[in-house]
Amino acid sequence: MIYIPNDFIMDRTPAGFMWRDDDMSGIPRIRHMDGSIFEPFLRYFAYGWLNKLFKAKSSMEPDAYSLREWLCHTTNVGLDWVSAGTDDVMRSFRSTFTERVKEGELAAAQVELKLDHIFTFYQRIRRAMPFDGEEPMLQFVGHSESLAPITTRRVGGQARWSGWSKIDRKAPNRPTPDDDQVERILEHLRAAAMEPLDGSWKQALQVYAAERNWLVACCEARAGLRAKETASLSLQKIADALANLKIVNISTGRWRSSLQPNPLDEAVDDPQLQSEIRSGLERHAARGYTTINVAVQTKGKPERSVEFPIDLIIDLLEIGVWTVRKALFERWTADGKIHLDHDAVFLSSTRDGARLSTKSIVGIVKDAFNGLDIAGSGHRLRAYYFTEMAWLLWTQELATAGYRSDVAITNTVLNRLADLAGHKSPGTMERYYLDRAKLRQKLKRNKPTLDARKDMMHALIGVSWDLDEGTCRRLQRVIYAFSDCKDPQFFKVIDAAIDKYVDLEERPQPDRSSHLRLVTIGDGP
């Protein structure tokens, strides 16, 4: 049987865990397949912390991932960790990454860093663990003329593994934003859209740009698109996806003509067709589906299949195309512009009729991060997406299996994450996000407050266009009153007024599926 690193459970020592009279809680802990703790790694991290070899316990994480991969490799080749501590086995470990480096899924420098972590472990383990049972611990590392199984050479006055290659270290990744930070970013981008139109084109452009920018960030945070993929998002590809589900009618195969009109473009001026498309999407969701596969252009390949949440598709059409793009095209057409990109979902407001550039998309999202003093950029929204999808896929598969975790579930989730990322096979990225999902499962977090906040914002956006200035100001005061007032009697009065004067049943309520499932339509990447 071939194991993968995720088969070896990794967590951290619990609060109150002591080692040599020192608090050693929160250091990495890796287990064998039978669930027993792998003692050499635990001793190595404890020794490193006591001797200040790590700046923080959190900085142990990269070493822990590398060592877990090493333990998996040595298990697969049938060696215990002592026998595996040789030059030849380290070289064989490097060779397992050759194909992934060639495919661009992993940088060569990342592999060398893993080997450096392993070398450092064997270099220090004799001090961290002086005895192996009753025998003195083997000295694993020595100079090239010694009998040590792992040999070294001098590089810049420092002892390095004899097979070492220079590592080009990059700046560390910024942290992945959490749910609250992502919602703040989305709200920040859309804030101007709450302002009622005052009749000026300058202010209208600000409102339309806010809606567009919000949808741009949604594509990155909720569909995992890169900036280039967001810029190249095609209305025709969305129509093709809906045609596969029989929601719209488009000729396919050899009978298809490039001159055939796009029904999603035609629906701009056809409220009845818009209603039919919306009904088709809602019927698809009612059958238990939550996503629709859309082909997008990507780096290094012509395109990949991306799972878009159905409600995001609806927002892209109703807000991005049938409202914002329609208003822009009407204005530009009246001004005599004829070169309008009818396939673009996102348009530049300064390049009349042209598609929004990749550089502009990067800047839009980066400015939102900076404006809210949140570390990161649009690429971290993509990281957030994979964090959420790993959690969703893991909980789905776990529920399907009756909450009994096994290797098959892990492999299924890893393969699905690789599909979503456009990777040929699961790699370090997929394993990282799955590990986070497993930890999150233990916490059993839920998001009722966040869901309520989203619903509130959608309600504000939905009605703000029809509210006059006085009503908007009054609503602003009410919001601040809700935030500041601590008197429960105040809320009783508000609830009584709402029950008497407002019929909330006439308002659309958000659909919440009790069970989510992701379904791939057609061939994946």
DAWO-V848832 format. One record per residue. N is the residue number from 1. RES is the residue in three letters. D_LAST is the distance of its C-alpha to the last C-alpha in Angstrom with 1 decimal. Layout:
[[N:RES:D_LAST] [N:RES:D_LAST]]
This chain:
[[1:MET:27.3] [2:ILE:24.8] [3:TYR:24.7] [4:ILE:22.4] [5:PRO:24.1] [6:ASN:23.6] [7:ASP:25.9] [8:PHE:28.7] [9:ILE:29.7] [10:MET:30.4] [11:ASP:32.6] [12:ARG:35.7] [13:THR:39.3] [14:PRO:41.0] [15:ALA:43.6] [16:GLY:47.0] [17:PHE:45.7] [18:MET:48.3] [19:TRP:48.5] [20:ARG:51.9] [21:ASP:53.1] [22:ASP:50.3] [23:ASP:47.7] [24:MET:44.5] [25:SER:42.4] [26:GLY:38.9] [27:ILE:38.2] [28:PRO:35.1] [29:ARG:35.6] [30:ILE:33.5] [31:ARG:34.2] [32:HIS:34.2] [33:MET:32.4] [34:ASP:35.7] [35:GLY:35.7] [36:SER:38.5] [37:ILE:38.3] [38:PHE:37.7] [39:GLU:41.0] [40:PRO:40.6] [41:PHE:37.8] [42:LEU:39.8] [43:ARG:42.9] [44:TYR:41.0] [45:PHE:39.8] [46:ALA:43.2] [47:TYR:45.0] [48:GLY:42.8] [49:TRP:43.6] [50:LEU:47.3] [51:ASN:47.6] [52:LYS:45.6] [53:LEU:42.9] [54:PHE:40.3] [55:LYS:40.8] [56:ALA:39.5] [57:LYS:38.1] [58:SER:34.9] [59:SER:34.6] [60:MET:34.5] [61:GLU:31.0] [62:PRO:29.2] [63:ASP:31.7] [64:ALA:31.1] [65:TYR:27.3] [66:SER:28.1] [67:LEU:30.9] [68:ARG:28.9] [69:GLU:26.3] [70:TRP:29.3] [71:LEU:30.9] [72:CYS:27.8] [73:HIS:27.8] [74:THR:31.5] [75:THR:31.3] [76:ASN:28.7] [77:VAL:31.1] [78:GLY:34.1] [79:LEU:36.0] [80:ASP:37.7] [81:TRP:37.4] [82:VAL:40.8] [83:SER:40.1] [84:ALA:36.7] [85:GLY:38.4] [86:THR:38.6] [87:ASP:37.4] [88:ASP:35.7] [89:VAL:33.6] [90:MET:32.5] [91:ARG:31.4] [92:SER:29.5] [93:PHE:27.8] [94:ARG:26.8] [95:SER:25.4] [96:THR:22.9] [97:PHE:21.0] [98:THR:21.1] [99:GLU:17.6] [100:ARG:16.1] [101:VAL:18.5] [102:LYS:17.6] [103:GLU:13.9] [104:GLY:15.1] [105:GLU:14.1] [106:LEU:17.8] [107:ALA:20.9] [108:ALA:23.6] [109:ALA:26.1] [110:GLN:24.5] [111:VAL:25.1] [112:GLU:28.6] [113:LEU:29.3] [114:LYS:28.4] [115:LEU:30.9] [116:ASP:33.4] [117:HIS:33.2] [118:ILE:33.8] [119:PHE:36.7] [120:THR:38.3] [121:PHE:38.2] [122:TYR:40.0] [123:GLN:42.4] [124:ARG:43.5] [125:ILE:43.3] [126:ARG:46.9] [127:ARG:48.3] [128:ALA:46.1] [129:MET:46.9] [130:PRO:50.2] [131:PHE:50.4] [132:ASP:48.2] [133:GLY:50.2] [134:GLU:53.7] [135:GLU:52.8] [136:PRO:52.3] [137:MET:48.7] [138:LEU:47.7] [139:GLN:47.5] [140:PHE:44.0] [141:VAL:44.0] [142:GLY:46.7] [143:HIS:47.4] [144:SER:46.5] [145:GLU:49.9] [146:SER:49.9] [147:LEU:49.1] [148:ALA:46.4] [149:PRO:43.1] [150:ILE:41.1] [151:THR:42.7] [152:THR:42.8] [153:ARG:43.6] [154:ARG:45.1] [155:VAL:42.9] [156:GLY:44.7] [157:GLY:47.3] [158:GLN:44.8] [159:ALA:43.9] [160:ARG:40.3] [161:TRP:38.6] [162:SER:39.4] [163:GLY:35.8] [164:TRP:35.0] [165:SER:33.1] [166:LYS:33.6] [167:ILE:31.3] [168:ASP:30.5] [169:ARG:30.5] [170:LYS:28.8] [171:ALA:30.1] [172:PRO:29.0] [173:ASN:26.4] [174:ARG:28.0] [175:PRO:28.0] [176:THR:25.5] [177:PRO:27.3] [178:ASP:28.4] [179:ASP:28.4] [180:ASP:31.7] [181:GLN:30.8] [182:VAL:27.7] [183:GLU:29.8] [184:ARG:32.5] [185:ILE:30.2] [186:LEU:29.0] [187:GLU:32.6] [188:HIS:33.8] [189:LEU:31.5] [190:ARG:32.6] [191:ALA:36.3] [192:ALA:37.6] [193:ALA:36.2] [194:MET:38.9] [195:GLU:41.6] [196:PRO:43.2] [197:LEU:43.2] [198:ASP:46.5] [199:GLY:46.4] [200:SER:45.7] [201:TRP:42.7] [202:LYS:42.4] [203:GLN:42.0] [204:ALA:39.7] [205:LEU:37.3] [206:GLN:37.4] [207:VAL:36.6] [208:TYR:33.7] [209:ALA:32.3] [210:ALA:32.5] [211:GLU:30.5] [212:ARG:27.9] [213:ASN:27.8] [214:TRP:27.4] [215:LEU:24.4] [216:VAL:22.8] [217:ALA:23.4] [218:CYS:22.1] [219:CYS:18.7] [220:GLU:18.6] [221:ALA:20.2] [222:ARG:18.8] [223:ALA:15.2] [224:GLY:14.6] [225:LEU:14.4] [226:ARG:15.7] [227:ALA:18.8] [228:LYS:17.3] [229:GLU:14.6] [230:THR:17.5] [231:ALA:19.7] [232:SER:17.4] [233:LEU:16.7] [234:SER:17.4] [235:LEU:19.7] [236:GLN:18.7] [237:LYS:15.1] [238:ILE:16.6] [239:ALA:19.0] [240:ASP:16.4] [241:ALA:14.9] [242:LEU:18.5] [243:ALA:19.4] [244:ASN:16.9] [245:LEU:19.0] [246:LYS:22.2] [247:ILE:23.2] [248:VAL:23.8] [249:ASN:24.7] [250:ILE:22.9] [251:SER:23.4] [252:THR:20.4] [253:GLY:20.1] [254:ARG:22.9] [255:TRP:25.2] [256:ARG:23.3] [257:SER:25.1] [258:SER:24.0] [259:LEU:27.3] [260:GLN:26.6] [261:PRO:27.2] [262:ASN:24.6] [263:PRO:26.0] [264:LEU:24.9] [265:ASP:27.0] [266:GLU:29.8] [267:ALA:30.0] [268:VAL:31.2] [269:ASP:34.7] [270:ASP:34.5] [271:PRO:35.0] [272:GLN:34.9] [273:LEU:31.5] [274:GLN:30.3] [275:SER:31.9] [276:GLU:30.2] [277:ILE:26.7] [278:ARG:27.5] [279:SER:28.9] [280:GLY:25.8] [281:LEU:23.7] [282:GLU:26.4] [283:ARG:26.6] [284:HIS:22.9] [285:ALA:23.6] [286:ALA:26.7] [287:ARG:24.9] [288:GLY:23.5] [289:TYR:20.1] [290:THR:19.5] [291:THR:16.3] [292:ILE:14.6] [293:ASN:11.0] [294:VAL:11.3] [295:ALA:9.3] [296:VAL:10.6] [297:GLN:11.5] [298:THR:10.9] [299:LYS:12.7] [300:GLY:12.3] [301:LYS:9.5] [302:PRO:10.2] [303:GLU:7.9] [304:ARG:5.2] [305:SER:5.9] [306:VAL:8.9] [307:GLU:11.5] [308:PHE:14.9] [309:PRO:18.1] [310:ILE:20.1] [311:ASP:23.1] [312:LEU:21.3] [313:ILE:20.3] [314:ILE:24.0] [315:ASP:25.2] [316:LEU:23.2] [317:LEU:24.7] [318:GLU:28.2] [319:ILE:28.9] [320:GLY:26.7] [321:VAL:27.0] [322:TRP:29.9] [323:THR:32.2] [324:VAL:31.5] [325:ARG:30.1] [326:LYS:32.7] [327:ALA:35.5] [328:LEU:34.4] [329:PHE:34.1] [330:GLU:37.5] [331:ARG:39.2] [332:TRP:37.8] [333:THR:38.5] [334:ALA:42.1] [335:ASP:42.4] [336:GLY:41.6] [337:LYS:38.0] [338:ILE:36.2] [339:HIS:33.0] [340:LEU:30.8] [341:ASP:27.0] [342:HIS:26.4] [343:ASP:22.6] [344:ALA:22.7] [345:VAL:22.5] [346:PHE:24.2] [347:LEU:27.3] [348:SER:29.7] [349:SER:33.1] [350:THR:34.8] [351:ARG:33.1] [352:ASP:34.2] [353:GLY:31.3] [354:ALA:28.8] [355:ARG:25.4] [356:LEU:25.6] [357:SER:24.7] [358:THR:22.4] [359:LYS:25.7] [360:SER:27.3] [361:ILE:24.5] [362:VAL:24.8] [363:GLY:28.6] [364:ILE:28.6] [365:VAL:26.9] [366:LYS:28.7] [367:ASP:32.0] [368:ALA:31.5] [369:PHE:31.0] [370:ASN:34.1] [371:GLY:36.1] [372:LEU:35.7] [373:ASP:36.2] [374:ILE:33.0] [375:ALA:31.4] [376:GLY:28.0] [377:SER:25.9] [378:GLY:22.9] [379:HIS:20.7] [380:ARG:22.5] [381:LEU:21.5] [382:ARG:17.9] [383:ALA:19.4] [384:TYR:21.2] [385:TYR:18.2] [386:PHE:16.7] [387:THR:20.2] [388:GLU:20.4] [389:MET:17.1] [390:ALA:18.1] [391:TRP:21.4] [392:LEU:20.3] [393:LEU:18.0] [394:TRP:20.8] [395:THR:23.5] [396:GLN:21.9] [397:GLU:21.3] [398:LEU:24.7] [399:ALA:26.4] [400:THR:24.9] [401:ALA:26.3] [402:GLY:29.7] [403:TYR:29.4] [404:ARG:29.5] [405:SER:27.2] [406:ASP:26.0] [407:VAL:23.6] [408:ALA:21.4] [409:ILE:20.9] [410:THR:20.1] [411:ASN:17.5] [412:THR:15.8] [413:VAL:15.8] [414:LEU:14.6] [415:ASN:11.5] [416:ARG:10.9] [417:LEU:11.7] [418:ALA:9.3] [419:ASP:6.4] [420:LEU:8.4] [421:ALA:9.1] [422:GLY:5.9] [423:HIS:7.8] [424:LYS:7.7] [425:SER:10.5] [426:PRO:12.9] [427:GLY:15.5] [428:THR:18.5] [429:MET:17.1] [430:GLU:15.6] [431:ARG:19.0] [432:TYR:21.0] [433:TYR:19.7] [434:LEU:20.2] [435:ASP:23.7] [436:ARG:24.5] [437:ALA:23.4] [438:LYS:25.7] [439:LEU:28.5] [440:ARG:28.1] [441:GLN:28.4] [442:LYS:31.7] [443:LEU:32.9] [444:LYS:32.1] [445:ARG:31.9] [446:ASN:31.7] [447:LYS:31.7] [448:PRO:34.3] [449:THR:35.9] [450:LEU:32.7] [451:ASP:31.9] [452:ALA:35.5] [453:ARG:35.2] [454:LYS:32.1] [455:ASP:34.0] [456:MET:37.0] [457:MET:35.1] [458:HIS:33.6] [459:ALA:37.1] [460:LEU:38.6] [461:ILE:36.1] [462:GLY:36.6] [463:VAL:40.4] [464:SER:41.1] [465:TRP:41.1] [466:ASP:44.0] [467:LEU:46.2] [468:ASP:49.0] [469:GLU:49.9] [470:GLY:52.5] [471:THR:50.2] [472:CYS:47.4] [473:ARG:50.1] [474:ARG:51.3] [475:LEU:47.8] [476:GLN:47.4] [477:ARG:50.7] [478:VAL:49.6] [479:ILE:46.5] [480:TYR:48.6] [481:ALA:51.1] [482:PHE:48.5] [483:SER:47.5] [484:ASP:51.1] [485:CYS:53.1] [486:LYS:53.8] [487:ASP:56.3] [488:PRO:54.9] [489:GLN:57.5] [490:PHE:55.6] [491:PHE:52.5] [492:LYS:54.6] [493:VAL:56.1] [494:ILE:52.7] [495:ASP:51.4] [496:ALA:54.6] [497:ALA:54.3] [498:ILE:50.7] [499:ASP:51.8] [500:LYS:54.7] [501:TYR:53.3] [502:VAL:49.5] [503:ASP:47.8] [504:LEU:44.4] [505:GLU:43.4] [506:GLU:43.0] [507:ARG:40.4] [508:PRO:36.7] [509:GLN:35.5] [510:PRO:32.1] [511:ASP:30.1] [512:ARG:29.3] [513:SER:27.4] [514:SER:29.0] [515:HIS:25.9] [516:LEU:22.3] [517:ARG:19.3] [518:LEU:15.6] [519:VAL:14.1] [520:THR:10.6] [521:ILE:11.3] [522:GLY:9.8] [523:ASP:6.7] [524:GLY:3.8] [525:PRO:0.0]]
